[in-house]
Amino acid sequence: MIGLLILSATEAPFTPKTPLVFCPYNGRACCDSNQDLGLQKVFQAMNISDPACASLLKSILCAKCDQFSAELFKIELETRTVPVLCTVSSSSTLSKGAANEFCAKVWDTCQNVSILNSPFVPSLRGRATIPVSSSTSSKLIDLWQSKSGFCEAFGGSSDDGVVCFDGNSASLHNTETPRPPNGICLEQIANGSFLDMAAHPDGSNHVFLGSQQGKIWLATVPEGGSGEKMVIDESNPFVDLTDIVRFNTELGLMSIAFHPNFARNGRFFVSYNCDRLKWSGCSGKCSCNTDVSCDPSKLHPRKGALPCQYHSVISEFTANGTAAEPSLATRGNPSEVRRIFTMGLAYTNANGGQILFGPDGYLYFMTGDGEDENDTYNLAQNKKSLLGKILRFDIDNLPSAAEISNSDLWGNYSIPRDNPHSNDKELLPEIWASGFRNPWRCSFDSERPSYFFCADSGEDQYEEVNIVTKGGNYGWPFYEGTSPFHTLHSSGGNASMGFMNLIFPVMGYDHSLVNTNEGSSSVAGGFVYRSKIDPCLYGRYLFSDLYGFAIWAGTENPENSRNFTTAKLSFSCARNSPIQCSSEGSSQINLGYVFSMGTDNRKDVFLLTSKGVLRIVRPSRCNYTCSKEDLTAYQNPQRGPSPSTGSGLRNPQELLLLFSCILLLLILPCEIY
């Protein structure tokens, strides 16, 4: 039986307290000194006699410590015994051109060298382990027979959209800072105030829109530039939950999430708040409890509400039975199928509430610290509290009632086996990441699923955007942004946790730089722009502020470095917007409050505001210049109503084109007919 050294490629990068000795990584890494020592023992057990091959194998083993090991080992799609070895061409942008054929170099150097417990054994490929302490010796030539077969199994190219290992670090060499876009062009396609948006999982042009009051609508998104409005029948919601949703400034229907297989199973989920004094179904364990050294009886009522009178709830609903198949359903069943999660709230502010399915199929839930002021009980750092955290649930493998009771779960879900609690038994198993004040809108990059962006609303000074990783600690309340918070001495919780391996934001803005008239700020997280509509925004992370005075674009440089620069972009209303944008003066749009952003199946980005729904459109429609925009593809930007409405041709150019076509048909030889 082969012994296995289990090393995670998914830990959040940090600065080791003790410098690594075996693996030459300085600064942030994904290994501590104990893991570094473990890798050294693995290497020694391989007993490689050839120095050149030994040097290559050492670098491959140490790739586990690289701060980009999540990408190198492709953790979201496939866990591997070795990183993706570069097999790219000389035109690649990787930093070491001579090492671009690193996979071939490994083969050429090591093919005839005996390696005890080789990590290249075919049967071990796809497992997140490295074999140790076995007497089995093998050569690459015996395992794979050819270089092409070996590199097909273990190689990859950055040209294919992967990060690959070239024997050094996984960074790229292009350090020229890209110029920010000239501006963002918007068109308004709907009125109404919505808090959340989800693309229909069937891939169509339908989306779901949720209001804070408790209603969800199924809407149809028109083609960009068509001049048409979003089709929403406000008198006929997809589902109406206003009877059970508690709505006020901080509470309500917070988020909607549709199962990735909704088109077949009809399952969808709603995150909302309820009032236990008005609905008997609103009951559950209080977030202020003895586990976190908090006594609800000692808390003062706030804004007329008793401690834990209000709850955060995730409920499952279904569209099954409302249509021939769920993908065709225009109504959902308002009766709860099951209660996924319930937690009583000590106070009514900073509650988070977003839910979304990750690329791994698990359900993520963002919770705020729920504190009255400054995280008095240190709940965002407390390992026994679910507040100020990102939680991760398995809702496809549901536990029995006995399992829920025995595991002390907060509802109907299972714990994913790779949640971080496996490394810390004191940590509640639901927790994926910690140290948040009030995460408001998170999203996965659709092209790089290991990039999980979460905006976190600050308290006094700073609004931040983080890239969240498994087990990461994002500092609140010990830090707000990169600055120590002014109340460092909290009264409760495990304070020592807060000073270990904190991860600082990759983007953000200071309150002094924004709308001082409002006297406050609150970040609204967005998306990495992946639509083809505005190529100058492509690949940039967009985010805004609740007060609607700014939209920022974050640009990563070098690529895959997690180093971002931000630019505050101007924004204008497109010519011939289907609905006239509300404006302040001649050019400035009045967005009102920006509650959230959303995307559809085309990956277009939308702003959900108090003024309505706005969509990002082609920059030329606002006279913004983008050298990458293909203007020849849009000869007639504003097409107006479709022919089916009875409208005829709309301009002289179309009449001339039609006349030319008719004339051409008249003079061409009859053989073409």
Beta strands, then each sheet from edge to edge (+ up, - down):
strand 1: 3-6
strand 2: 85-86
strand 3: 115-116
strand 4: 129-132
strand 5: 137-138
strand 6: 155-156
strand 7: 184-190
strand 8: 196-199
strand 9: 206-210
strand 10: 215-220
strand 11: 239-240
strand 12: 253-258
strand 13: 267-275
strand 14: 310-318
strand 15: 333-344
strand 16: 355-357
strand 17: 363-366
strand 18: 389-393
strand 19: 431-434
strand 20: 439-444
strand 21: 452-456
strand 22: 462-467
strand 23: 479-480
strand 24: 483-484
strand 25: 507-510
strand 26: 523-528
strand 27: 541-545
strand 28: 551-556
strand 29: 564-569
strand 30: 571-573
strand 31: 583-584
strand 32: 588-589
strand 33: 594-599
strand 34: 605-609
strand 35: 612-617
sheet 1: 1+ 4-
sheet 2: 2+ 6+
sheet 3: 3+ 5-
sheet 4: 30+ 7+ 35- 34+ 33-
sheet 5: 8+ 9- 10+ 11-
sheet 6: 12+ 13- 14+ 15-
sheet 7: 16+ 17- 18+ 19-
sheet 8: 20+ 21- 22+ 25-
sheet 9: 23+ 24-
sheet 10: 26+ 27- 28+ 29-
sheet 11: 31+ 32-
end
